[in-house]
């Protein structure tokens, strides 16, 4: 991790940029044989095995845009890495390494200790090497570039769904959205599970790897099912119909809908980081018999453009876009 600007500290015994890196972000032992050179030089070096392609993704989280001021730094470290691993999972890529860029208003050792703990614990779980990045001063902004390996020609993409393919998703829908509602003041009798889903999403890495030879298209649910599935439909030149009664909704989300009447929330809320994927009809039976992770069939790809919802036998159009920062 290198950078040009020193990060200010609230005390006179301030850490320099490079001592900050050494103290908080160089504790990992190298996990992957592809990591030839990590933190400490002008660039990191990776070796890509024969027959593989490198999948790369970048996500940035900004205070008061992606997370609340005063957010728990350990949860924040976990979530920052999780959202990037979720992108790799959606491509069927095995996580390999990450680069971390931190823009900090001040150096707070307690904050950095907790942030690094959450970040590196998840990295350890998936044998991910932290190989470099940058630090600078400014409004709190956190960026990760994640890299993964996928066998050549096996990457899952959004553009390959076909009419007749069945739509599946992992896990539950809308719990992270409920967690956000709780953070914004909604009262829930049992808030802990929803808050955990919002604060500490679990990237579906193993599911993504298992889907390489099964799914026709895949995306992770970062900006809401309706909007994210819409990306698959746009890139596959297709439409879809979702079955409301088939959607995997937790008791807490169902209680929220009953209480507020807001049935659109689980379809439009982001931060679930589940995988939504399509499977061709001829592969569906074999997939369901062999599936080793929790998922549920929620709809079908159709030739007619647009996204529709079958809600208690009444089919209605869903004209919902994914979240856009500059819209």
Protein Blocks (a to p, Z undefined) as FASTA:
>chain_A
ZZfbdcddfbfkbccfklmmmmmmmmbccfbfklmbdchifbdcddddehiacddddddd
dehklpcehiafklmmmmmmmmmmmmmmmnopacfbdcdddddfbdcfklmmmmmmmmmm
mmmmnopacfbdcddeddddddddddddddehiaccfklccehiacddehjehklmmmmm
mmnopacfblmlmmmmmmmccdffklmmmmmmmmmbdcddfkojklmmmmmmmmnopadd
ddfklpccdfklmmmmmmnopamlmmmpghkopacddddfklmmmmmmmocbdcddfbdc
dfbgcjdddeehiacddddddddfkZZ
